[in-house]
């Protein structure tokens, strides 16, 4: 049963061991830095990315003047990140545990993660640890799957079959994510929602066809063109509370109080 499954370190070691080519790992189109930059600039900020994965978000932020620590517990993830860092990037890599960070209290201006919190059954413990290492008035940005999307039942079928790449995963509604942060001494600043390009169903189809020798393009022109045409409409819709409940991912930015 999916209720007994867990996401373990072995799942992520396996994932990053197979992900030898960064070009074959979908990025998040810069949504983390884009949404945080609506509030404050990145220059001079001390930032921690937890569960850094490919590390692309942190490296981008370093390019905007931030000092970044990319933390993950997978050695293969850290090797991938190290391979991307140039001499001018103020990025350091750290092998560590998201629940027991190796930093003193009040170290960072921003702690962020995307695709991390949903893999653990005790999210409050993680959020409290991130609160500890934030400076007073510092920000946390949490980016997770949104509950009311067709992605939710689809992934739970794979989880129940034991075929989900991460072993186990949950999801959050906008309200659930905000309540979790409020409960752990954060003040909500904003919540955003986004769709993916290309959509989830295409990403699953593309991966499913690979064992049969069929490799579809990562970013088909059909999706890229239609996305550009509808950008303004989508942004206005996702700015509404109802729109958030249709997105595939949501993120909440909150402040340590």
N, C-alpha and C positions, 0 to 999 in steps of 0.2 A: 504493500500500500504506500501511496505517496506520502501519507502522514508520518511514516516511519523513516523516510529518507532524509539525508542530510547532505549539505555541501561541504566537502572536506578539502584539505590541502592537496590531496592526491588528484582531485578533479582539476584543480588549477595548474598543478605541475604538468599534468598531461596536456591540458589545453595550450599552455604557453610553449611546451616542448614541440607540439605540432605546428604552432604558429611561427614558423621560422621566417616567413616573409611578411614584413609589416604591411606591405601593399595588399595583402590578402585579409587583413583585419579591418573591419569597418570602423571608421572614426565617428565621432558624434557631431561632426560639422561645427565644432567650436562653440557648442551651445553653453558650456559651463562658463567660459571666460566672457562670452557675449552677454549673458544675463547678469553676471556679477559686475561687469563694466557699466551696466546701467546705473549702478549705485555708486561705485567708486572706481578710481583708476587703479592700475596694477603696479605702477612704478613705486619702488621702495617697499612693497608689501613682502612680509615673510609668510610663505604659504606652504602648507602640508597637503599633499595628495595622498590619500590612504587607499590602498588597493589600486595602485597606480596602473597596473596592466601594461599597456603599450607606452605609457608615459607622455603621450603626445600633448595632453592638456597642459601639464606642468611645464613642458619645454616651450610651448607657445607662450605661456604666461611669463616665463623667464625672458623671452624675447621682447616682452613689453616692460621689462625693468624690475620684475619680481625676483626674489630669492626663494628658490623652491627646493623642498625635500620631497622626493618621490619614494614612498614606502610601499613595499609589497612583501609577502612571505614566500613568493615563488622565485627561486634563483634564476629561472629562465626568463621570467618577466624582467628582472633587474638587468640581466644581460642584454635584453632587447633595448631597454631604456639607455643603458650605458653606451650602446652602439650608435645611438642617435645624438648624443650630447656633443656639442662642439666646444672649443676652448672658451668661446665668448659667453656660453650659457652658464648662468649661476644656478646650476642644478646639481644636487647631490642625491645619490641613491642610498637607500637604507633597507636592510632586511629586518622586518619587524612584524609584530602582532597588533592588529587594529584594536584589540581589547586591552593591550598593555603597552602603550607607546613609550619608547625610550627617550622621552623629552621631559624637561621640568615644567611645572605649572606656568601658564601665561607666556608661552613661547611664540605663538603664531597669531597673525592678523586674520588669516583665513585657513580653515580646514575644509577640504571638500572631497567628495567621492561620488562616483557614478557607477552603477552596476555592482554595488558592494553590499549595501545594507540588507537588500532583499534576500540574501543567501544565508542569513543567520536568524535563528529562532529567538534570540535574546537581543533585539536591536537597541533596547534602552540601555543596556550595559555599554554598548559601543558608543552611543551618543553621549553618555555621561563621561566616558574617557576622553572624548574629543573636546568636551566642555572644559575639562581640566587643563588641557594644553593651550587653549585659546586665551589671548589677552582679554581683559575686561573690555567689552564693546566690540570684540572681534566677531567674525562671521563664520557660520557653518553653512555649507551648501550641500544638500543631499538630493541626489538625482536617482530615481527609482522607476520601475514599471508602474503604470497606472492601472488600477483594478478593473475598470469598466471598459475593456477593450477585448476584441476577439483573440488577442494574443494570450489572454489569461486562460481560457479553457483549452486552447491549443497546447500551450506548454505543459499544463497539468496532465494531459494525456501522455505526453512524452515522459514526464516525471514518473507517472504510475507504471509505465512500461520499463522504467529503468534506463531510458534512452536520452535523458536530458544531460547536456554536456557538463553542467555544473552540479549535477546530483539532485539539488533541490532549490526551489526559489519561490518566494511569495510576491505579493504586490500590495500597493497602498492606494487608497483614494486620496484626493487632496486633503480632505478633512482628517483622515487617519494620520497622515504624515505630519500635518500641522499640530495635531493633538500630542503626538509622540514628542515633538520638539518642545512644545509648551510645558509638558509634564516634566521635562528635564532641564528646566530653568533657561529656556531660550525665549526670545521675543520674536514673533514672526514679522519678517520684513516684506516678503513677497513670495508668491508661488507661480510658477510658469508651467506650461505644457507644450509638448511638441510632438509632431508626427515624424516618422523616419523616411529617409530617402536612400535607397528604395524601400518600399514597405516590407513589413515582417514576412508576409506570405512569400514574397519573392526571394528573400534571403534564405528562408527555409527550403524553398524549391531548389535554389541554386546549390545549396550544400548537399541536398538529397540526390542531385543528379551527378555529382562529382565522382562517386564510386563507379558510375557507369561510363566514365570517360567523357562526360558532357560538362563543359565549363561555360556557363553563361557569363556575360559581362557583369562586373560589379555594379556599375551605374548605367543602366540602359538609358538611351536618349529619351525614350518615351516618358519615363518618370521625371527625368531632369527638366525636360521642357515644360511639362504640365505643372511641375512644382513652381518654376519661375513665374508662370502665368498666373498662378493662384496665390502667390506669396502674400500680397496685401490682404486678401480676403481671409486667408488662414490666420494671419497674425491678429486681425481684429476679432475673429471668432474665438481664438485661444485666449484672448485677453478677458473673455467673459468666464464666469464661474461654470456655466454649463459647458462651454468649450473645453475647459480643463478635464471634464469627465468623459471626453471623447478621445483624448490624446493617448498615445501609446506610452509616453514617458512624462513624468512630472518631476519638477525640482522645487524645493523650498529653500529659500535663503532666510536664515534667522540670526539674531544677534545674541551674544552672551550677555546676560544681565546679572 
